[in-house]
Amino acid sequence: MKKLLILGGGTAGTMVANRLSRELDLMEWEITVVDSDPVHYYQPGFVFVPFGIYKKLDDVIKPRKSQFAPGVRFILSDIDRIEPDSNQVRLTENDLVLSYDYLIIATGTHMHPEETPGLMDGEWRKSIFDFYTPEGAFALQQKLRTWQGGHLVVNIAEMPIKCPVAPLEFTFLAEWFAHERGIRDKVDITLVTPLPGAFTKPRTSAFLSNLLEERRINVVPDFNIMEADAEKKVIRAYDEQEVPFDLLVTIPVNMGSEAIERSDMGDELNYVPTQKHTMRHKEFENIFVLGDATNLPTSKAGSVAHFQAEAFFENFLRYIDGLELIDSFDGHANCYIETGYGKGTLIDFNYDVEPLPGKFPLPGLGPFSLLEESHVDHWGKLMFRWIYWHLLLKGKEIPIPVQMTMAGKWA
Ligand SMILES: Cc1cc2nc3c(=O)[nH]c(=O)nc-3n(C[C@H](O)[C@H](O)[C@H](O)COP(=O)(O)OP(=O)(O)OC[C@H]3O[C@@H](n4cnc5c(N)ncnc54)[C@H](O)[C@@H]3O)c2cc1C
């Protein structure tokens, strides 16, 4: 049997395992996935939880094991370390050692609030919250149920973070929520970011800045947080600039898995050096890296994991047949952005082309609008949960091109 081992059974690991279980002959191949968490989270749903749009844990979770196709072996264990020179991985569960012929690293990224002094001192989950974890999102839901207003500060500690549009979505939804609750006049909202503007790409940043201004949301750019002073209720930057808050929603430092650090296979944030267009590990030719675990300069998003996985399938089948890999991943990302009031927008871009206005996926027809607010885009975002569980994770084909196309875009 040839052994394919997949580390991480999140978005990327699950879709790849399921797709390959159909592409490969399971009489010859053993596909194993390892993950330490028995639950699979629909992470894009976390942004709706604080506002009660998704109310219950059941709205965003399913058992992890049941997401895998028959024929995929799932092991519930923490991964201790990868030993790439001997093609093996050590697990913490029963000191198990798994050998592999081919390895896929899909261990994602997660938040580290302890990296910013003061965030977790005393006020954590009292007046300082996150929404990047289910615990954080539901604690914030409880807080907002009785919130009477004040200064809401949304702070991105450091880039890169997973889903770089999620803080913006949270901010827009918070403004809408205050309006709906009839407390908008008692609420000040400020987005505090290390970026020079609202987003990483200039045209999107300009579009979103206008929208933020329209909604009376302040932006403090170029703010590199040094600490949170929970007693004085301010966040402080390295240049000593301070922003006061009554309610702080933080997007803490994001880092790759500790297993990558223990394996000495990552950069300073535990992201794995990956070839930009093939997803192959930069050093080991039988290792591929997918999803948020890579060090690639594209968004850390489920849509990116999907396009990477599509590009990877073809290359993996070429590789095992002894053919050259092709440079098929172009950094394609496609993200809905909720903007509140039942509206949203969509951005579609890659390594080289920033998000442009237009219609998607059918040129001229849509139904989705790029860099323009629409109700249809909001419905697209809500529909995405069904697509995630029923098509994406199952490794089924979705009729959106893997490579970004200029058709339907206005340059
Ligand atoms: C609030 C929020 C909103 C988002 N919104 C969107 C959106 O609208 N659109 C979009 O495309 N994306 C969105 N995302 C991002 C998207 O969820 C991620 O980019 C995607 O899940 C990445 O997939 P992945 O497989 O790389 O990582 P994950 O799905 O996070 O999976 C990684 C897995 O590795 C496992 N793992 C890690 N280390 C170990 C270890 N040592 N031992 C065992 N197991 C381990 C983890 O348990 C986890 O299950 C959002 C994310 C958040 C947090």
The ligand as an SDF file (V2000), in Angstrom:
LIG
                    3D

 53 58  0  0  0  0  0  0  0  0999 V2000
  -14.0370   34.4970   11.8510 C   0  0  0  0  0  0  0  0  0  0  0  0
  -13.6050   33.8370   10.5810 C   0  0  0  0  0  0  0  0  0  0  0  0
  -14.2790   34.1110    9.4040 C   0  0  0  0  0  0  0  0  0  0  0  0
  -13.8800   33.5180    8.2050 C   0  0  0  0  0  0  0  0  0  0  0  0
  -14.5730   33.8160    7.0640 N   0  0  0  0  0  0  0  0  0  0  0  0
  -14.2060   33.2430    5.9050 C   0  0  0  0  0  0  0  0  0  0  0  0
  -14.9420   33.4990    4.7100 C   0  0  0  0  0  0  0  0  0  0  0  0
  -15.9530   34.2100    4.7160 O   0  0  0  0  0  0  0  0  0  0  0  0
  -14.5140   32.9200    3.5600 N   0  0  0  0  0  0  0  0  0  0  0  0
  -13.4120   32.1090    3.5290 C   0  0  0  0  0  0  0  0  0  0  0  0
  -13.0640   31.6140    2.4560 O   0  0  0  0  0  0  0  0  0  0  0  0
  -12.7020   31.8490    4.6510 N   0  0  0  0  0  0  0  0  0  0  0  0
  -13.0710   32.3900    5.8340 C   0  0  0  0  0  0  0  0  0  0  0  0
  -12.3820   32.1030    6.9780 N   0  0  0  0  0  0  0  0  0  0  0  0
  -11.0950   31.3720    6.8830 C   0  0  0  0  0  0  0  0  0  0  0  0
  -11.2520   29.8780    6.7400 C   0  0  0  0  0  0  0  0  0  0  0  0
  -12.0710   29.3500    7.7470 O   0  0  0  0  0  0  0  0  0  0  0  0
   -9.8600   29.2670    6.8100 C   0  0  0  0  0  0  0  0  0  0  0  0
   -9.0010   29.9590    5.9420 O   0  0  0  0  0  0  0  0  0  0  0  0
   -9.8860   27.8070    6.4120 C   0  0  0  0  0  0  0  0  0  0  0  0
  -10.6430   27.0860    7.3440 O   0  0  0  0  0  0  0  0  0  0  0  0
   -8.4620   27.2720    6.3090 C   0  0  0  0  0  0  0  0  0  0  0  0
   -8.4710   25.8890    6.1640 O   0  0  0  0  0  0  0  0  0  0  0  0
   -7.2260   25.0180    6.6840 P   0  0  0  0  0  0  0  0  0  0  0  0
   -7.5800   23.6270    6.3840 O   0  0  0  0  0  0  0  0  0  0  0  0
   -5.9650   25.5900    6.1910 O   0  0  0  0  0  0  0  0  0  0  0  0
   -7.2170   25.2500    8.2640 O   0  0  0  0  0  0  0  0  0  0  0  0
   -8.3130   24.7770    9.3240 P   0  0  0  0  0  0  0  0  0  0  0  0
   -9.6360   24.5960    8.6730 O   0  0  0  0  0  0  0  0  0  0  0  0
   -8.2270   25.7510   10.4370 O   0  0  0  0  0  0  0  0  0  0  0  0
   -7.8050   23.3410    9.7790 O   0  0  0  0  0  0  0  0  0  0  0  0
   -6.5760   23.1210   10.4220 C   0  0  0  0  0  0  0  0  0  0  0  0
   -6.7220   21.8570   11.2520 C   0  0  0  0  0  0  0  0  0  0  0  0
   -5.4510   21.4380   11.7270 O   0  0  0  0  0  0  0  0  0  0  0  0
   -5.6260   20.8930   13.0260 C   0  0  0  0  0  0  0  0  0  0  0  0
   -4.3320   20.9630   13.7340 N   0  0  0  0  0  0  0  0  0  0  0  0
   -3.4920   21.9950   13.8180 C   0  0  0  0  0  0  0  0  0  0  0  0
   -2.4240   21.6640   14.5610 N   0  0  0  0  0  0  0  0  0  0  0  0
   -2.5960   20.3750   14.9460 C   0  0  0  0  0  0  0  0  0  0  0  0
   -1.8380   19.4760   15.7520 C   0  0  0  0  0  0  0  0  0  0  0  0
   -0.6640   19.8180   16.3050 N   0  0  0  0  0  0  0  0  0  0  0  0
   -2.3320   18.2350   15.9410 N   0  0  0  0  0  0  0  0  0  0  0  0
   -3.5060   17.8350   15.3890 C   0  0  0  0  0  0  0  0  0  0  0  0
   -4.2710   18.6560   14.6290 N   0  0  0  0  0  0  0  0  0  0  0  0
   -3.8150   19.9140   14.4230 C   0  0  0  0  0  0  0  0  0  0  0  0
   -6.6810   21.8020   13.6700 C   0  0  0  0  0  0  0  0  0  0  0  0
   -7.3490   21.1430   14.7300 O   0  0  0  0  0  0  0  0  0  0  0  0
   -7.6060   22.0770   12.4900 C   0  0  0  0  0  0  0  0  0  0  0  0
   -8.7140   21.2160   12.4470 O   0  0  0  0  0  0  0  0  0  0  0  0
  -12.7780   32.6420    8.2000 C   0  0  0  0  0  0  0  0  0  0  0  0
  -12.1150   32.3300    9.3900 C   0  0  0  0  0  0  0  0  0  0  0  0
  -12.5290   32.9190   10.5790 C   0  0  0  0  0  0  0  0  0  0  0  0
  -11.8130   32.5730   11.8570 C   0  0  0  0  0  0  0  0  0  0  0  0
  1  2  1  0
  2  3  1  0
  2 52  2  0
  3  4  2  0
  4  5  1  0
  4 50  1  0
  5  6  2  0
  6  7  1  0
  6 13  1  0
  7  8  2  0
  7  9  1  0
  9 10  1  0
 10 11  2  0
 10 12  1  0
 12 13  2  0
 13 14  1  0
 14 15  1  0
 14 50  1  0
 15 16  1  0
 16 17  1  0
 16 18  1  0
 18 19  1  0
 18 20  1  0
 20 21  1  0
 20 22  1  0
 22 23  1  0
 23 24  1  0
 24 25  2  0
 24 26  1  0
 24 27  1  0
 27 28  1  0
 28 29  2  0
 28 30  1  0
 28 31  1  0
 31 32  1  0
 32 33  1  0
 33 34  1  0
 33 48  1  0
 34 35  1  0
 35 36  1  0
 35 46  1  0
 36 37  1  0
 36 45  1  0
 37 38  2  0
 38 39  1  0
 39 40  1  0
 39 45  2  0
 40 41  1  0
 40 42  2  0
 42 43  1  0
 43 44  2  0
 44 45  1  0
 46 47  1  0
 46 48  1  0
 48 49  1  0
 50 51  2  0
 51 52  1  0
 52 53  1  0
M  END
$$$$
